[in-house]
Structure formats: C-alpha cells, structure tokens
Amino acid sequence: MTDAQNLPAAGPTTVSQDMLAATLAALMPLGGGFLILWGYAWLDIFGAIVGAALAGGWAFWWRNKHRTFFPKDLRGGSVGGVAVLVALFGLFFFLAL
C-alpha cells in the first residue's frame, strides 16, 4: 500500500473557500515580509532577524490553531483578521521609515 492510498479523499471545495485560501496565501507572506522590513527599518540586521523570528512564530501559531495551514472550513473572519493585522504591519512599516 502506498502513501497516496492512505490519504483521505479530498472533498469538493466551494469557490468562496478557494478565494479565502488564495487571499490567505497572499496575505501571510506579505505580512511576514512587512515584519522583516519593519525590524530592519528599526534595528538594522538584528531587527530583520527578530522580524523573521516573529513571522515564523506567527505562521507556527496559525498552523497550530487551525491544525493545518489551509483548513477546509476557513472562515472569512479569520482571513479578515489576518488582513487587518497585515494592514497594521504595513502602516507601522511606513511610519517607521
């Protein structure tokens, strides 16, 4: 028996779930990049390292909270919260310049 036979069958997804997953896939790297740039703008290379650690911690927290990075029952509120957080990261980055 191969590993592919052990995997559960993926159920169909709706268009709204696909759009939420695509939005999340765009926002998470953008937010991580803002964290790294924000750290670099404030503390030079040490800040970039701290920003990368924070971005990794954020991704780790998200994965542990939802049990997977892209859950099947992704809600608009979760993606909206990420969007607000990324907007704040971007605002803080541009204020730090």
HELIX and SHEET records of a PDB file:
HELIX    1   1 ASP A    3  ASN A    6  1                                   4    
HELIX    2   2 VAL A   15  HIS A   66  1                                  52    
HELIX    3   3 GLY A   76  ALA A   96  1                                  21    
END                                                                             
